[in-house]
Amino acid sequence: MSATVLAPSVIGSTRSPALITATLAGCGVICSFMQTLMIPLVPELPRLLSTSPSNASWIVTATLLAGAVFTPISGRLGDIFGKKRVALVLLGAILVGSLLAAVTTTLIPMIVGRAFQGAGLGMIPLGIGMLRDTVPPERLGRSVALMSSTLGVGAAVGMPLSAFATQHYNWHMLFWMSGALSVLGAGALWVIVPAGPRHRDMRFDVAGALGLAVGLTGLLLAVSKGSDWGWAAAPTLVCAVGGLLVLVVWGRYQWRSRSPLVDLRVSIRRPVLLTNLASVAVGFGLFASSVVLPQLLEMPAVTGVGLGQSMVVASLCMVPTGLIMMAVSPLAARVSAARGPRTSLIIGAATIAAGYGVALVLMAQVWHIVLVGCFIGVGIGFAYAALPTLIIHSVPEHETGAANGLNTLMRSIGTSTASAVAAVLLAQNVVASGGHEYTTATGLRLAFAAAGLAALGALAIAWFLPRRERVYPDGERAFPTQASQSPDMCAQSDK
């Protein structure tokens, strides 16, 4: 007997969909802000924490790793125990991490605190799932597009705030600020967003969660630290090979599990698989701009390439990218409603590729960089609006949290890969000036070209997506699985 799930319809219909959307989007911005909270401080971290540059880099790496690991896990927990409840726990994790980091000046507690903050990135797919549960269908596309854009908006807008606080105040203020924001977000979420369905009969796959955590950690460590350790060094190879082996075993286990953490039978369907592959390429395109453009802006003008801007000015130049992402999300949603999310993804990928094409020839003035950032913002806005909509249209309701968690993970893998590739290309093309090494124009153009090729890859993948995706009604599975042989699930409401 196939499993049935009560449709959530539109829970809490007496509450304004616009207010619910704004609340969830605000929480998404708070959580994505954690990605770039420390980016302006990276050059100063060895001095501030009395440690080596390689050790200090773990403060950024820990956040990315925690976000990658907790995103799919929190999505499944939300499907089982209620998305609102798990979202409040994630905002609480940001608060704990912020308080820990705010009162320490040593490395290990700072890394632990930053890992807690990174866990909050799981809020993005949970928010998308809550929108499906609470927002009327005619508004869902616009709401999902706005929520998805927060993954880039928070990162872009957060950089100048961090830079300003770093230059004018004690750097610990960043953590007091992030802690206060998490409290405000949790309070608004608790009061405004109604509870959604939970599926008590679904079992949380602890072994699957541990296997995914170990495999992802190994693989992402190799990608993010390979340039520091050496790509052929033993630690890099052990992490890469070990992580891949664990993920292969994990995949076999998930395929056989009656209640898997990630339903691979759904994930390998053509629309879901191609959407996830496109997400890796789009994530690469976003983070490459976040890594390369600020470096170009801040390099001294005496290098003949750099634009000699301060950290605050360079961060402000990145703000239009994030604001445009949010501004174009309603337009992207209308395009998706009229022509399908496939069209929005194609437009987004093509615009990202065009932006990096512009960067190859225009990189000599500050306004050139802002223009490139605007291209990237439009492209990411369209692409990020399309990706979760493609997932929602391709999976049953009770798979929404886990499926969007996996999709967000694919974006995170893209951003981590972009960071590693950009670091290699920039480090291998340098020139000495004043006792320091700076990236050459060739190195910058190679990084732009790599990001542009990734965007073209996303465009090619999007082209092969079905022109008319099948929208699965709540409770209907793509096809029977072992898990569907379990007793009927009943959806209850969490408080």
Secondary structure, 3 states (H helix, E strand, C coil): CCCCCCCCCCCCCCCCHHHHHHHHHHHHHHHHHHHHCCHHHHHHHHHHHCCCHHHHCHHHHHHHHHHHHHHHHHHHHHHHHCHHHHHHHHHHHHHHHHHHHHCCCCHHHHHHHHHHHHHHHHHHHHHHHHHHHHCCHHHHHHHHHHHHHHHHHHHHHHHHHHHHHHHHCCCCHHHHHHHHHHHHHHHHHHHHCCCCEEECCCCCCHHHHHHHHHHHHHHHHHHHHHHHHCCCCHHHHHHHHHHHHHHHHHHHHHHHCCCCCCCHHHHCCHHHHHHHHHHHHHHHHHHHHHHHHHHHHHCCHHHCCCCCCCHHHHHHHHHHHHHHHHHHHHHHHHHHHHHCHHHHHHHHHHHHHHHHHHHHHCCCCHHHHHHHHHHHHHHHHHHHHHHHHHHHCCCCHHHHHHHHHHHHHHHHHHHHHHHHHHHHHHHCCEEEECCEEEECHHHHHHHHHHHHHHHHHHHHHHHCCCCCCCCCCCCCCCCCCHHHHCCCCCEEECC
